[in-house]
């Protein structure tokens, strides 16, 4: 189960009206699409169910985005700290094939 899905299920379970049948609650907790489909058949209560499901989905996505940003930031800091003293590859050796070109131009000048 993903973080966003877990958060969605948790949010929905805590906010749905208590008098809904368990099969309906299970369908609503499954996905936002299922919640929308079920809500269409429920009249006024369906509007509440759909609002709860949308809010739960949005909250799940916010939590996931925040955690992803934190992990990306941590990876960037780790890369910065780990690679601080490492020289770029292009400073360690000439580009591939450049020695051959320099050798050819020297040979041409000497022979010319």
C-alpha positions as CSV (number, residue, x, y, z in Angstrom):
1,X,0.0,0.0,0.0
2,X,1.3,3.4,-0.9
3,X,1.5,6.3,1.5
4,X,-1.1,8.3,-0.3
5,X,-3.5,5.4,-0.4
6,X,-3.0,4.6,3.3
7,X,-3.6,8.2,4.2
8,X,-6.7,8.3,2.0
9,X,-8.2,5.2,3.7
10,X,-7.4,6.6,7.1
11,X,-9.0,10.0,6.4
12,X,-12.1,8.5,4.8
13,X,-12.7,6.0,7.6
14,X,-12.6,8.8,10.2
15,X,-14.9,11.2,8.4
16,X,-17.7,9.1,6.8
17,X,-21.2,9.2,8.4
18,X,-21.6,6.2,10.8
19,X,-24.8,4.8,9.4
20,X,-23.4,3.7,6.0
21,X,-23.5,-0.1,5.2
22,X,-20.0,-1.7,5.5
23,X,-20.0,-2.7,1.8
24,X,-20.5,0.9,0.9
25,X,-17.8,2.1,3.3
26,X,-15.4,-0.5,1.8
27,X,-16.1,0.7,-1.7
28,X,-15.6,4.3,-0.7
29,X,-12.3,3.5,1.1
30,X,-11.0,1.6,-1.9
31,X,-10.5,4.6,-4.3
32,X,-11.7,8.1,-5.1
33,X,-13.2,6.8,-8.3
34,X,-15.2,4.1,-6.4
35,X,-16.3,6.8,-3.9
36,X,-17.5,9.0,-6.7
37,X,-19.5,6.1,-8.3
38,X,-21.1,5.2,-5.0
39,X,-21.8,8.9,-4.2
40,X,-23.8,9.3,-7.4
41,X,-26.3,6.7,-6.1
42,X,-26.8,8.2,-2.6
43,X,-28.5,11.5,-3.1
44,X,-27.7,14.2,-0.5
45,X,-25.5,11.8,1.6
46,X,-23.6,11.2,-1.6
47,X,-22.5,14.8,-1.8
48,X,-21.1,14.5,1.7
49,X,-19.4,11.2,0.9
50,X,-17.9,12.7,-2.3
51,X,-16.6,15.8,-0.4
52,X,-15.1,13.6,2.3
53,X,-13.4,11.4,-0.3
54,X,-12.0,14.4,-2.2
55,X,-10.6,15.9,0.9
56,X,-9.0,12.6,2.0
57,X,-7.5,12.1,-1.5
58,X,-6.1,15.7,-1.4
59,X,-4.6,15.2,2.0
60,X,-3.0,11.9,1.0
61,X,-1.4,13.6,-2.0
62,X,-0.2,16.5,0.2
63,X,1.5,14.1,2.6
64,X,3.0,12.1,-0.2
65,X,4.3,15.2,-1.9
66,X,5.8,16.5,1.3
67,X,7.6,13.3,2.1
68,X,8.9,13.1,-1.5
69,X,10.3,16.6,-1.2
70,X,12.0,15.8,2.1
71,X,13.6,12.6,0.6
72,X,14.7,14.5,-2.5
73,X,16.2,17.3,-0.3
74,X,18.0,14.7,1.9
75,X,19.4,13.0,-1.2
76,X,20.7,16.3,-2.6
77,X,22.4,17.2,0.7
78,X,23.9,13.7,0.9
79,X,25.2,14.0,-2.6
80,X,26.6,17.5,-1.9
81,X,28.4,16.3,1.3
82,X,29.6,13.0,-0.2
83,X,30.9,14.5,-3.5
84,X,32.3,17.7,-2.1
85,X,36.0,16.7,-2.5
86,X,35.6,14.8,-5.8
87,X,36.9,16.5,-8.9
88,X,34.7,16.4,-12.1
89,X,35.7,13.8,-14.6
90,X,36.6,16.3,-17.3
91,X,39.3,17.8,-15.1
92,X,40.9,14.4,-14.5
93,X,41.5,13.4,-18.1
94,X,41.1,14.9,-21.6
95,X,37.9,14.0,-23.4
96,X,37.8,10.7,-25.3
97,X,39.7,10.9,-28.6
98,X,41.2,14.4,-27.9
99,X,44.7,12.8,-27.5
100,X,44.4,11.2,-31.0
101,X,43.5,14.6,-32.6
102,X,46.4,16.4,-30.9
103,X,48.8,13.7,-32.0
104,X,47.5,13.8,-35.6
105,X,47.8,17.6,-35.7
106,X,51.4,17.4,-34.3
107,X,52.3,14.8,-36.9
108,X,50.8,16.8,-39.7
109,X,52.7,19.9,-38.7
110,X,56.0,18.1,-38.3
111,X,55.6,16.3,-41.7
112,X,54.2,19.4,-43.5
